[in-house]
């Protein structure tokens, strides 16, 4: 049944669905022509099912392995190669590989604008290299979207999310074991849980994206042992987040909690959650006064961020349109006096950290305020697509719950990037994979075709139900 439906391609049975889902409507080969049966339709290519099944397995593998940055370069090359193969396959099948999404306009405006600012950068070659890295990460989004739409299996999004949960749980377990082995304690954060091959900042960001996804899977799971496994994964990831002692990550979860309260219970519940969070913060401050978690509430890192943000904001007012060059290291290239080598000779309390420590400020400083607008637009467009407002009782289906979990992950990731530059490497891979899944499961067109396919599969398994009495 899956071979009878084309991904992003006009056909006789897709007109109404496309009209109700403009973000994933069939694409045109010209201004007035839609690729469809009237032009020969989708070609039947031998091994078609096997090809897209293989692609879906690779998506699952990439999802699971994205929690280990050491594999990032290998992942990047694999994704680019497979994306090219997918384009070739779509050409052979006579289908349009472009899957429309609500991110297309802000994303491509951002990419185009940053490229236009490269000639004005402090180091154009470096900024161009950073721009290419971002484009390569975006390939993950469009490749995943294409595979999800061509494979068109209702369980594939959940399988990918399970792979993400598995990778996150394994990473959390490693971080906790390593934390205990190094003498970590609940009393203070002199020892902090680290991610494999990176640090506590990466671990915290991974957990910010993983925890709400695990929670959504727990809600929709119906098999006891599956739900039990997911609850274990949830416990591991929460513990890893706690012992990462990363306040930016905790704030990300606070934003997720308030948003979830607004969705489920409205303003009243959101105010209750805010009150609980305020009490937790006050409790942490009280504990620091009696000798516990003193380093956790220490304001030194806050002061250093405020210092570098002040420098960055002054420079943004000087170069508000094109910035000083895209990339986290453009700050040091513009201000070499703040390099770690020079700062090593400055007293600790007077040192300036050698970067913006905020993805959003880095974008504004590097490529100007227009780039910041487009970048924020990406997050807003994605959250609007994923989180249904207002929440209705009939929206509790599995796909909507998945989308809400992913939407919360996006909100937490955005908050996390307010305080550090974490939109990079395999962290970006996880983000774009989640975005692709969320966009897919919220597509009415995709939902309808998956439902029809599942009904046909069920009828094929139980043909006796179709026999006359």
C-alpha positions in Angstrom: 0.0 0.0 0.0 2.9 2.3 0.8 4.0 2.3 -2.8 0.7 3.7 -4.0 1.2 7.0 -2.4 3.7 9.6 -3.5 5.7 11.8 -1.1 5.0 15.5 -1.7 3.6 14.6 -5.2 0.2 15.5 -6.6 -2.2 12.6 -7.2 -5.9 12.1 -7.6 -6.4 11.2 -4.0 -4.3 13.9 -2.5 -6.0 17.1 -3.6 -8.1 17.7 -0.6 -5.4 16.7 1.9 -2.9 19.1 0.2 -5.4 21.9 0.4 -5.8 21.4 4.2 -2.1 21.1 4.8 -0.3 23.8 2.8 3.0 23.2 4.5 3.2 19.7 3.0 1.3 20.3 -0.2 2.5 18.8 -3.5 5.2 20.8 -5.2 4.9 22.1 -8.8 7.4 21.5 -11.5 6.3 24.9 -12.9 3.9 27.6 -12.0 0.9 25.7 -13.1 1.9 22.1 -13.4 2.0 19.5 -10.6 3.9 16.3 -11.0 1.3 13.6 -10.9 -0.4 10.8 -12.8 -1.2 13.0 -15.7 2.5 13.2 -16.3 3.2 9.5 -16.0 2.9 9.3 -12.2 5.4 7.6 -10.0 7.7 5.1 -11.6 7.9 1.7 -10.1 11.6 1.1 -9.5 12.9 -2.4 -8.4 14.0 -2.3 -4.7 12.1 0.8 -3.9 10.7 -0.5 -0.6 14.1 -1.8 0.4 15.9 1.5 -0.4 13.6 3.6 1.7 13.6 1.0 4.5 17.4 1.2 4.6 17.2 5.0 4.7 14.8 4.8 7.7 17.2 2.5 9.5 20.0 4.9 9.0 17.8 7.7 10.4 17.3 5.6 13.5 21.0 4.9 13.8 21.9 8.6 13.4 19.4 9.4 16.1 20.9 7.0 18.6 24.5 7.8 17.9 24.0 11.6 18.0 24.6 11.5 21.7 28.3 10.7 21.1 30.1 13.7 19.5 33.0 11.6 18.6 30.9 10.1 15.8 29.7 13.5 14.5 32.0 13.8 11.4 31.1 10.3 10.3 27.4 11.0 10.7 27.8 14.2 8.7 29.4 12.5 5.8 26.9 9.6 5.8 23.9 12.0 5.9 25.2 14.0 3.0 25.9 10.9 0.9 22.5 9.4 1.6 20.8 12.7 0.9 22.3 12.7 -2.5 21.3 9.1 -3.1 17.7 10.0 -2.0 17.6 12.9 -4.6 18.8 10.5 -7.3 16.2 7.9 -6.2 13.4 10.5 -6.3 14.5 11.5 -9.8 14.3 7.9 -10.9 10.9 7.5 -9.3 9.7 10.8 -10.9 8.7 12.3 -7.6 9.5 15.7 -6.1 11.9 15.4 -3.2 11.0 18.7 -1.7 8.9 18.5 1.5 7.4 21.8 2.4 7.7 22.9 6.1 6.9 26.0 8.1 10.6 26.5 8.6 11.4 26.9 4.9 11.0 30.7 4.7 12.8 31.7 7.9 15.5 29.0 7.5 16.4 30.0 3.9 16.3 33.7 4.7 18.7 33.0 7.5 21.0 31.0 5.4 21.0 33.5 2.6 21.5 36.5 4.9 24.4 35.0 6.7 26.1 34.1 3.4 25.6 37.7 2.2 27.3 39.0 5.4 30.4 36.8 5.0 32.4 39.3 2.8 32.0 41.9 5.7 33.4 39.4 8.3 36.5 40.0 10.3 37.7 36.6 8.9 35.6 35.8 5.8 37.2 32.3 5.3 36.3 31.3 8.9 32.7 32.7 8.7 32.2 30.9 5.4 33.4 27.7 6.9 30.9 28.1 9.8 28.1 28.9 7.4 28.9 25.6 5.5 28.6 23.7 8.8 25.2 25.1 9.4 24.0 24.2 5.9 25.3 20.7 6.4 23.3 20.4 9.6 20.2 21.6 7.8 20.6 18.7 5.4 19.7 16.5 8.3 16.3 18.2 8.5 15.4 17.8 4.8 16.8 14.3 4.5 14.8 13.1 7.5 11.6 14.8 6.2 12.0 13.1 2.9 12.6 9.6 4.4 9.7 10.0 6.8 7.4 11.0 3.9 8.6 8.4 1.5 8.6 5.5 4.0 5.2 6.6 5.4 5.0 4.3 8.3 3.0 5.4 11.4 5.5 3.7 13.8 8.7 5.2 12.2 8.5 8.5 14.1 8.2 6.6 17.4 11.0 4.3 16.5 13.3 7.3 15.8 12.2 8.8 19.2 13.0 5.5 20.9 16.4 5.6 19.3 16.9 9.1 20.7 15.8 8.0 24.1 18.1 5.0 24.0 21.1 7.2 23.1 20.1 9.7 25.8 19.7 7.0 28.5 23.0 5.3 27.6 24.7 8.7 27.8 23.0 9.5 31.1 24.1 6.2 32.6 27.7 6.8 31.5 27.6 10.3 33.0 26.2 9.1 36.3 28.8 6.3 36.7 31.6 8.6 35.8 30.2 11.2 38.2 30.2 8.8 41.1 33.7 7.4 40.1 35.2 10.9 40.2 33.7 11.6 43.7 30.7 13.6 42.7 28.2 14.5 45.5 24.8 16.1 46.0 26.4 18.6 48.4 28.0 20.8 45.8 29.0 21.0 42.1 32.8 20.8 42.5 32.5 17.6 40.5 29.9 17.6 37.7 28.5 14.9 35.5 30.0 15.0 32.0 28.9 13.7 28.6 31.0 11.2 26.8 33.7 13.0 24.8 32.5 16.5 25.9 31.5 18.3 29.1 28.6 19.1 31.4 27.2 21.8 29.1 26.7 19.2 26.3 25.2 16.7 28.8 22.8 19.2 30.1 21.7 20.2 26.6 21.2 16.6 25.5 19.0 16.0 28.6 17.0 19.2 27.9 15.9 17.7 24.6 15.6 14.1 25.7 13.5 14.4 28.9 10.3 15.8 27.4 10.5 13.3 24.5 10.8 10.4 27.0 7.8 11.9 28.9 5.7 12.0 25.7 6.5 8.3 25.0 5.6 7.3 28.5 2.2 8.9 28.0 1.4 7.1 24.7 2.8 3.7 25.6 0.3 1.0 26.3 2.6 -2.1 26.9 3.7 -2.4 30.5 7.3 -3.4 29.9 7.8 -0.7 27.3 6.5 2.0 29.6 8.6 0.6 32.4 11.7 0.8 30.2 10.8 4.4 29.3 10.4 5.3 33.0 13.8 3.9 33.7 15.2 6.0 30.9 13.4 9.0 32.3 14.9 8.5 35.8 18.4 8.2 34.3 18.1 11.3 32.2 16.6 13.4 35.1 19.4 12.3 37.4 22.0 13.1 34.8 20.5 16.6 34.4 20.5 17.2 38.1 24.1 16.2 38.6 25.3 18.2 35.6 24.7 21.1 37.9 24.0 23.4 34.8 21.7 26.2 35.7 21.0 27.0 32.0 19.7 23.5 31.6 17.5 23.8 34.7 16.1 27.0 33.4 15.3 25.2 30.2 13.3 22.6 32.1 11.6 25.4 34.0 10.4 26.9 30.7 9.2 23.5 29.6 7.3 23.0 32.9 5.5 26.4 32.6 4.6 25.7 29.0 3.3 22.3 29.7 1.2 23.7 32.6 -0.2 26.3 30.2 -1.2 23.6 27.7 -2.8 21.3 30.2 -4.3 23.5 32.8 -4.1 27.1 31.6 -2.8 30.1 33.5 -3.8 28.9 36.9 -1.7 25.8 36.7 1.1 27.8 35.1 1.1 30.1 38.1 1.2 27.1 40.5 4.2 25.7 38.6 5.9 29.1 38.7 5.3 29.2 42.5 6.8 25.8 42.9 9.9 26.8 40.9 10.3 29.9 42.9 10.2 27.9 46.1 12.8 25.5 44.7 15.1 28.4 43.9 14.6 29.9 47.3 15.3 26.5 48.9 18.6 26.3 46.9 19.6 29.8 48.2 18.8 28.8 51.8 20.8 25.6 51.4 23.8 27.6 50.2 23.7 29.7 53.4 24.2 26.5 55.5 27.0 25.2 53.4 25.4 23.2 50.6 25.5 24.0 46.9 27.4 27.2 47.5 29.3 26.9 44.2 26.0 26.2 42.4 24.5 29.5 43.4 27.8 31.4 43.0 27.3 34.4 40.7 30.8 34.4 39.2 29.8 32.8 35.9 26.8 35.1 35.7 29.0 38.2 36.1 31.4 37.0 33.4 28.6 36.5 31.0 27.2 39.9 31.7 30.6 41.4 31.1 31.0 39.7 27.7 27.4 40.4 26.7 27.9 44.1 27.4 30.9 44.1 25.0 28.9 42.2 22.4 25.9 44.5 22.7 28.1 47.6 22.2 29.6 46.0 19.1 26.1 45.1 17.8 25.2 48.8 18.0 28.3 49.5 15.9 27.5 46.8 13.2 23.8 46.3 13.5 23.2 45.1 9.9 26.0 42.8 8.8 27.9 42.1 12.1 31.5 41.2 12.5 31.4 37.6 11.1 29.3 34.5 11.6 30.8 31.9 14.0 31.5 31.6 17.7 35.2 32.4 17.3 34.6 35.7 15.4 34.5 37.5 18.8 38.1 36.5 19.5 39.1 37.4 15.9 37.7 40.8 16.4 39.0 41.2 20.0 42.2 39.3 20.3 42.8 40.9 23.7 40.2 38.6 25.1 41.8 35.4 23.9 42.5 32.7 26.6 46.3 33.2 26.2 46.0 36.9 27.0 43.4 36.5 29.7 45.5 33.9 31.5 47.6 36.8 32.7 44.6 38.6 34.2 43.2 38.0 37.7 40.3 35.5 37.7 37.7 38.1 38.7 38.7 40.4 35.8 38.8 37.9 33.0 36.4 38.0 30.1 35.2 34.7 28.6 36.4 34.4 25.0 32.9 34.1 23.3 29.4 35.4 23.6 28.1 32.3 25.5 24.7 32.9 23.9 23.8 31.5 20.5 21.3 34.3 19.9 23.8 37.1 20.7 26.4 35.3 18.7 24.1 35.4 15.7 23.3 39.1 16.2 26.9 40.0 16.7 28.1 37.8 13.8 25.6 38.5 11.1 23.5 41.5 12.3 20.0 42.0 13.7 18.3 40.7 10.5 20.0 37.3 11.1 18.8 37.3 14.7 15.2 38.0 13.5 15.3 35.1 11.0 16.9 32.8 13.6 14.2 33.5 16.3 11.6 33.1 13.6 12.8 29.5 13.0 12.0 28.6 16.7 8.7 30.5 16.7 7.5 28.8 13.5 8.5 25.4 14.8 6.8 25.8 18.2 3.6 27.1 16.6 3.5 24.0 14.4 4.2 21.6 17.2 2.2 22.8 20.2 -1.6 23.1 19.7 -3.1 26.2 21.3 -5.7 26.0 22.8 -5.5 22.4 23.8 -8.7 20.4 23.1 -9.7 17.1 24.6 -9.8 15.4 21.2 -6.2 16.2 20.6 -4.8 13.5 22.8 -3.8 11.1 19.9 -0.3 9.7 19.8 1.0 12.0 17.1 -0.1 15.1 18.9 1.4 14.0 22.2 4.7 13.3 20.3 4.5 16.8 18.8 4.0 18.4 22.2 7.0 16.5 23.6 9.1 17.7 20.7 7.8 21.2 21.1 8.8 21.3 24.7 12.2 20.0 23.7 12.5 22.9 21.2 11.6 25.4 23.9 14.1 24.0 26.4 16.8 24.0 23.7 16.1 27.6 22.9 16.3 28.7 26.5 19.5 26.6 26.9 21.0 28.5 23.9 20.4 31.8 25.6 23.2 31.1 28.0 25.7 29.1 25.8 26.4 28.4 22.2 25.0 24.9 22.0 23.5 24.9 18.4 26.4 22.9 17.0 27.6 19.4 16.0 25.6 16.5 17.1 23.4 18.7 19.3 22.2 20.4 16.1 21.6 16.9 14.6 19.3 16.0 17.5 17.4 19.3 17.1 16.9 18.9 13.3 15.8 15.3 13.7 13.2 16.3 16.3 12.0 19.1 14.0 11.6 16.7 11.1 9.6 14.3 13.2 7.4 17.0 14.7 6.7 18.6 11.3 5.8 15.1 9.9 3.5 13.9 12.6 1.6 17.3 12.6 1.0 17.0 8.8 -2.7 16.2 8.1 -1.8 14.8 4.7 0.8 12.5 6.3 -1.6 11.4 9.0 -4.4 10.6 6.6 -2.2 8.5 4.3 -0.7 6.7 7.3 -4.1 5.9 8.7 -5.3 4.6 5.3 -2.2 2.4 5.0 -2.6 1.0 8.6 -6.2 0.2 7.8 -5.2 -1.6 4.6 -2.5 -3.5 6.4 -4.9 -4.6 9.1 -7.4 -5.8 6.5 -4.6 -7.7 4.8 -3.7 -9.5 8.0 -7.3 -10.4 8.8 -9.0 -11.1 5.4 -11.7 -13.1 7.1 -13.2 -9.9 8.4 -13.9 -9.0 4.8 -15.6 -12.3 3.9 -19.4 -12.2 3.5 -21.5 -13.6 6.3 
